[in-house]
Amino acid sequence: EFTVSIDNPKKKALGLEVDNLDPAKLFVFNVKKSSVMDRYNEEQPENKIEAGCFITGVTVADDSKGDGKDSSSRGSQAMEKVLKKNPKQVSFVCKRAQMFRVPLSLPERGGIGVQSPTHPVGNSLLITEVKGNGAVEVWNDANPDQIIETWDRIVAIDGKSGKAAELTKLAKAAQKSANVVITIVRIVS
């Protein structure tokens, strides 16, 4: 976990593109070139906010009182709303992602066995449910030390990454094969 503080006196766009589908945290899927955040990352390479980071807290300095407004407890959508206002001063609590690959043997029925939002954004598929009778449930039963959980994200299927819509197509195509390898990211706890 690390904290990043940004001074943005001209209230320029921060340049963070985030996925707010997880109710508790934001997932950064892009930092726009030449943005406030991109310049910060160039100056502070040890504490970069980059694609694949999770933002678990956002605090905006309140100019009138000198104290901060923490939107973290109100969830990811509240945090994103604050970011879109391009505050003059903002602090982020960030966590790096842990990535691992999972080889799955697909059953005849049940497929991969995860549910994702119908309108995903960014470059990952958020797992909102692990379904019964799917390959993920079988994996979880056999690998209790590396289970796939709700709020994990699929970032690649058979080594192919891309936008969420492309990952959705890859997941559907994978249902027709006997084996698939999914790449998962989750917040480092």
N, C-alpha and C positions, 0 to 999 in steps of 0.2 A: 504494500500500500504506500502511496505517496501523495503529497498535496502539491498542487500547482496554483499559483496566484498570478493573475493576469491584470495588468493595468491597461485600460483601453479608453484613454481620455476623450478620444474623438468618437467613441461609440460606433466603431466600424464593425462590420460583420465579423464574427469570430472565425468563421470558416470551418466549423465542425459539422459534419453530417453524421447524425446519430439515429439509431433504431430505438424507439421507445416502447416496443411491444412487450417487453418484460416489465411488469408493473413496478419493480423495485430499483432497476438500474438501467442506465443507458449503455448501448454498445456503439462504439465509434466505428463507422465503416469507411470514413474518408476525412482527410484534412485537406481543404482546398489550398492549392498553390498560391503563394504570395499573400496569404491571409494573416490575420493577427496571430492565429494559432501556429501557422507554419513558421512565421518569424520567431515566435517563442521557442518552438522546437529546435530551430537552428542555433539559438543562443543557449539553450539548456538541454543538450543531447542526453544527459543522464535521466531526465524526468520528462521525456517526450510523451505527449498525448498523441497517439497514432492509431491508425486502423487496427482494430483488435483489442483495444483497451476498453475497460469498463469504467464508467463514471458512476460512483455510488453516492456522491454528495456534491451539491452546488450551493455555495453561499455567496450572496451578493452584498457588497458593502452598502449600507444605507447612508447616503451623503449627509442627510440632515442630522442624524444622531450619532454617527460613528460606529454603530453596531451593525451586525450583519443579519440578513434574512436568509435562513437556511431552508431551502425547498426540498431537501432530501426526504424528510418524513412524509411529504405529500406524494411521493412517487416519481416515476420516470417522466410522466407527461408534464408534471409541474416543473421538473428540472429542465426539460426541453423548452418549455414556454419561457423560462427565465433566460436561457441561452439565446433564444431568438430575439430578445429585446436588446441584445448587444450592450450589456452593462459596462459602466466605466471601470468597475473593479469587480472581479469575480474570482472565487477560489473553487477548485475542483478537488474532490477526493477520488483518486483513481486506483484501479487494481489491474494488474497484468492478467492476460489470459493464459490458461494452461491448455495445451493442445495435445490430443492423442488420437491415434487411428484405431479403428475397431473393425476387424474382419467379421462379417456376418454371413451365416448360411441361411438363406431365405427358405421358409417353409412354403409348401404349395399354396396354402391360404394364410393370410395374415400379413404378408409382405414384410417391410422393414419394421412396421409396428409403432410408428410415432405419429402424433398429430401436430400440425403446424398451423399458424394463422392462414386464413384464406387469402389475405392480401399482404404477403410478406414484403418487407422493404430491405434495402441494403444488399449485403453480400453473404447472408446466412439465413438458415431456416431455424427459427426458434422452436424448440420442442415444448409444446404446451401440455402434452400428455404422452405417456408410454402406454400403448394399448396392449391388452392381453393377446396371447397367441401369436405375437409377432417375433421377428428375429431379435429385436432389442430385448424383449423380456427373456428370451432364451439366453442371450448373452449375459444379462444381469444376473440370472440364476446361477450361471456357470462362473461368473467373474465378480464376486461380491466386493472385491477390492478396487474395481474400476467400473462401477455401474454408470449407465447413462441415465440422467435424471431430467425431470421437468426443469425448464429454464436453461438447459444446455443448448448449444447451437451447433448445427451441422454447417460446416464451411466448405466441405468438399465431398464429392461422391466419386469413388474410384479414381481419386487423385485430381479430379476436375473441379475447379472452383469457378465462381462467376457471380453474377447478380442473383438475387433470390428467385426470380422467375426461371432462370436457367437451372438453378439447383432443384427447383420443383419438377422441371421436365426430366432432369437426370434421375431424380428419386422415382418418378413414375416409370421410366425406362428400366431402372434397376429391378423393379418388381418382376420383370420377365426373366431375369437371370437367376442362377442358383446361388451365386455368391456376390457380395458387394463389400467394399471397404468404405466406411464413412469416417470423415475426420471431424472430430468434435472439439469445440472450445468451451471452456467454462471459466468462471472467475476463480482465481487462485485464492483458496481460503486460508 
